[in-house]
Amino acid sequence: MKQRDHREMRFNHIVVSVILLLFLAVVIEAAITQSLIEKSADRSTTLLLNQVETVLSEDRKGEEAHAAELKETYLSDAKAIAYILGKNPELAHDVAELKHIAEIQHVDEIHIFDATGTIVAGSEPKYYGYSLDSGEQMAVFKPMLSDPSLELCQDIMPNTAEGKSMMYGMVRGPEGKYLVEVGVEPLRFLAELKENDIGNVLGRIPLPEGFALYAVDPETGAIVASEEKTPFGADPVTGYGGKLEVGEDGTAGGLVSYRGEKYFVKARLAEDTAIAVVYALRNSAASRYVPLAVIATFMTVAGMIILGLFARLYRANKAAEAADKAKSDFLFNMSHDIRTPMNAIIGFSGLIGKELEKPGGPDMGKVADYRDKIEHSGNLLLSIINNVLDMARIESGKAEPDETYVNTNKVISELMSVFEADAKKKNLRMVSEWNVRHNHLMVDETKMKEIFLNLVSNAVKYTPEGGTVTIRSTELPCDREGYVRIRTEIADTGIGMSKEYLPHLFDAFTRERNATTNKVIGTGLGMPIVKKLVELLGGSIAVESELGKGTKFTIEMTHRIADESYYVRKAEKTAACGEILRGKRVLLAEDNDLNAEIATVLLEEYGMTVERAADGVECVSAVEREPAGTFDLILMDVQMPNMDGYKATQTIRRMADAEKAAIPVFAMTANAFEEDRKNALAAGMNGHIAKPVNIDALLAQLSDALG
């Protein structure tokens, strides 16, 4: 009975540790969600700006082509009139006849200039006496007085006398004795220019929900055109109370706040106007509370699960009801990478609960089996979290493989057990084929598990009921001595992917959108992480897929074959650890009661005696107070109140008693990165053990130090 109670207690401690890992996973998912929102807004506003610029450019090209066509037409009209006047000189001073000719040629005005550039005749006597010096509009033609070869037509501009917008074309008359000018008010062209006015252009562009477009004076910041009322009053670019950062492409953009709402603003100079795109992040206010809501919901579920292990039928039923509701809310905000091991943990926890409630007593063999599977899933979950946090290092090229001895056949079998419950629910056939002669290899176990976890998870998820998921590993010839090349194929008979989507499969935050996959929630980070990890480990990944038939991923990687001493020595060492550590006295410096209890139970199980210090100060005091040799080693947490683990270790190393100063000290901390290990060694510690604690690794390090 005592043995069963002890095993139940150990299992409960494992469950609590896994729950703490899930809490961290929620925080990571919230950060990923916020980053996705901002990146999506940036991409969307940039695409819309590009679309506006394209429309404006096309309109300008159309206007320029139309203007060139009109200029050619008006010069032809002027030449025709000059020809008529050359044949009939007496018509030059017949106003009525010139008006008739203008009507026939579809022009509004005819003006005849003498050699000095002064109007001496024409269809409009009111302009007689005007010269090419009479204003900016006339001055365009002055070069024709000195260059007989010129024929000019001006761009459209206001007629200073009447305020109309006119275009004038001028040619030289017969024998060069005078100049003939025609003037036209191009109504159709003016209508086109009005249609292409910036305000009309903005109104023509279809906008997705939440977007607004504005044309802004770049000097004053005032709005000059808009497809609707701006949420920022008169100034969308500077009125929000923030500062837009201008990028290398001349685009200014940023996340801004206005009257309690969040907007993403992006502006770019287009000719003499700044085009501003405003995107209302209407979901951002809610998203600020998502992490808190999810954490609160999840902690409720965690509490119900733990209570269900100790209470019986009533509390177990209540926990199941709460878990069903909270699980859907929680999973909505979790990536599918994290959901897979979490589902395994929840499923096997429920099975243990039912087993413990059996009237005849539980089958401890089943309980132990379920507990082992939960422990495997918890380790996988920790691997995922570590790899998500490590993505920045992979991107920057700082991440490096961390090779350790691994029995790869065992890794695959552990992964298969994670998906056992989900496969049974969907009546899936899980097939594992292992055609590898060299099982004992040196690989980065954490990253390898992360790769296969993602791929098998997707295979199970996207394969309908009654389908098959196959994991096939084959050893290939390798011309590198001491190494082995392994090809692993993960194939399913699932829904497959379209050929159009396959080129984007490994892009971050992308998911194929169709009626089937829309039912599955995820961040789209799984495949990019897989590809980067495979490449980091020096391997290659390929994919074949067809809609309705399934998908096959093929991974090839080269691994160093482990020397026989690795696994033979490990087996011998594991057996010897118990004898080396039995009876040793450990000083445990740990401020967290739960962590301290877990560590104490694990160490006492292997025959060690544990004394606890609640912080660095108590740890140093215990070493000073007790005689030298009282403690065989110290397990030191790093982040503690009053005095942290680094400072406590340094204080011990400076003690006058040489025996006390040399006591082995190991960091046992949740600070799990390579920098943390280096910091521990730099502070004078003998080793570094990451939480959650791998008991085999812990015993190996301690026995090495004391053996």
C-alpha positions, 0 to 999 in steps of 0.5 A, a space after each residue: 500500500 505504501 509503495 502504491 501511495 509513493 508511486 501516486 505521489 510521484 505521478 502527481 508531482 509529474 502532473 504538476 510540473 507538466 502543468 507549469 510547462 503548459 502555463 509557459 506555453 500559453 505565454 509563448 502562444 500569446 506573444 506569437 499571436 501578437 507578433 502575427 497580428 502586427 506582421 499581418 497588418 504590415 503586409 496588408 497595408 504594404 500590399 494596399 499601398 502598392 495597389 494604390 500606386 499601381 492604379 495611380 501610375 496606370 491613370 497617369 500613363 493613360 492621361 499622358 497618352 491621351 494628352 499626346 494624342 490631343 496634341 497631335 490632333 490640334 497641331 493637325 487642325 492648325 496645319 489644316 487651317 494654315 493651309 486654308 488661309 494660304 489658299 485664301 488669304 482674304 479669309 484671315 480678316 473675316 471673323 465670321 468665316 474663321 468662326 465657321 472654319 473653327 466649327 468645321 475643324 472642331 476647335 474653339 478659337 483661331 488666332 493669327 500672330 504676326 512675325 513679332 508674336 502679336 495677335 492681328 487676326 482671328 475668330 476672337 477679336 477680343 484677343 487682338 493685340 495680345 502677344 506671346 509676352 502676355 502671360 505664362 500661357 502665351 510664353 510657351 510659344 516664344 521659341 517659335 519666333 526664332 526657330 522656324 522649324 518648331 511646331 508646339 502644343 502646350 499642356 492643358 492650363 487655365 485661360 487667364 482671360 476667361 478661367 477655362 482650361 484650354 490647350 493651344 497648338 501653333 504652327 507656322 503659316 505659308 511661307 513663314 509670314 505668320 503663325 496660326 494658333 488653335 485653342 480647344 477646351 478638351 472637355 472629355 480630357 478634363 472629365 478624364 482628369 477629374 475621374 482620375 483625381 486622387 479622391 476619386 481614385 481612392 474611392 474606386 479601390 475596393 478595401 477589405 474590412 477595417 481599412 481606410 485610405 487617405 491622401 495627405 499633404 506631406 508638408 502640413 499633414 492635412 488630409 486632401 482626399 479620402 474615401 471616408 471620414 478619417 478616425 484621426 480628425 484632420 491628420 491621420 499621420 501625426 494626429 495619433 500622438 506617436 511617431 512613424 518610423 521611415 524605412 529604407 524604401 521611403 515608407 513610414 509605418 507603425 502601430 498607433 493608438 487613438 481614443 482607446 483603439 489600436 491602428 496600424 498606419 502606413 504612408 508613402 510619398 506618391 508624386 506630390 501627395 502622401 498616400 496613407 493606409 490605416 488599418 483598424 486592429 479591432 481585435 487587438 483590444 480583445 487580444 490583450 486579454 487573451 493570455 490572461 483569460 487563457 491562463 485563468 481558464 487553464 489554471 482552473 482546468 489544472 486544478 480540477 485535474 489534480 483534484 480529480 486524482 485525489 477525489 473520487 466520482 463527484 470531483 472527477 465528474 466536475 473536473 471533466 465537465 470543466 475540462 471539456 469547456 475550458 479545453 476548447 477555449 484553451 486550444 483555440 489559442 495554442 499551436 498544433 505543435 503544443 496541442 499534441 503532447 498536451 492531448 496525450 497528457 490529458 487523455 492518459 490522466 483521465 485513464 489513470 483517474 478511472 483506474 484509481 476509481 475501480 472498486 477492486 483497486 487499480 491495475 498498477 501496471 496500467 497506471 505505470 504505463 500511463 504515467 510513463 507515456 505522460 512523462 514522455 509527452 511532458 518531455 516532448 512538450 518541453 522540447 517544443 517550448 525550448 525550440 520555439 524560444 530558440 527560433 531566433 537563434 536558428 534565424 541568426 545562425 547562432 544555434 548549434 546541434 547538441 549531440 548526445 547518445 540516443 537509441 533512435 529506435 526507442 525515440 520512434 517508439 516513444 513518439 508513436 506512443 504519444 499519438 496512440 490515444 488520438 489514433 484510436 479515437 479516429 480508428 487510424 492504423 499506425 505502422 512503424 517500419 524500422 530497417 536500420 542496422 545501427 540504432 546507437 547514434 550521436 544525435 541532437 535528441 531534442 531537435 530530432 524529436 521536435 522534427 518527427 513530432 510535427 510531422 507525425 502530428 500533422 499526419 494524424 490530424 489530417 488523416 480521416 477515420 480509418 486511414 493509415 499513418 506510416 513511419 518508415 526508416 531505412 538505413 542508406 549506404 554512407 561513404 563517410 566512415 563512422 557515420 550512417 545515413 538514414 531516410 525516414 518517410 512519414 506518409 499518410 492517406 489523409 486529405 493532402 495538399 494542393 500543388 499551388 500551396 506546396 511551394 509555400 508549405 515552409 513559409 512562416 505563418 502560412 496555412 492552406 485555406 479550404 473547408 477542411 483545414 479551416 476546422 483545424 487551428 494552428 499558427 503555421 509555425 510547425 513546418 518552418 521550424 521543421 525545415 530549419 531544424 532539419 537544415 541545422 542538423 545537416 539534413 534534407 526534407 522533401 514533400 509529395 502530396 496530392 489532394 484527396 490521396 495523402 502526403 509523404 515527407 521524406 527526411 534524410 540525415 547523416 549521424 555519427 555512430 555511437 561508440 559501444 562504450 556509450 551505451 555499455 558504460 551507460 547501462 553499467 553506470 546506471 546500475 552503479 549510481 544507486 550504490 554511489 549515492 546511497 547514504 549521501 547527504 544533500 543540501 538543497 537550496 530551493 525557494 519554491 516549495 513544490 520544486 523542493 518537494 519533488 526534488 526531495 522525493 526523487 533524491 530520497 528514493 535513491 537513498 540520499 538524505 536531503 536538507 533544504 535551505 529556502 534561499 541563498 542566505 540559508 544555504 550559506 549559513 548551513 554550510 558555515 554552521 555545520 562541520 566540514 563533511 556534513 554535506 556531500 554536495 549542494 543542489 543550488 537553484 539560481 533565482 532565489 530571494 535574498 541571495 541568488 545561487 550564483 552569489 551563494 556559490 561564490 560565497 562558499 568558494 571563498 570560505 576559509 575552510 578549504 574542505 567546505 569551499 570545495 564542496 560540489 555545487 550543481 545548479 538545478 534551475 529552469 534557466 536552461 540555455 547554453 548561456 545559463 550553463 556557462 554562467 553556472 560554471 563561471 560562478 564556480 559550480 561543478 555542473 548545470 541541471 535543467 528543470 524539469 529534472 531528468 532523473 537519469 541525467 541528475 544521477 549521472 552527474 552526481 555520481 560522477 562528482 562523488 564516485 
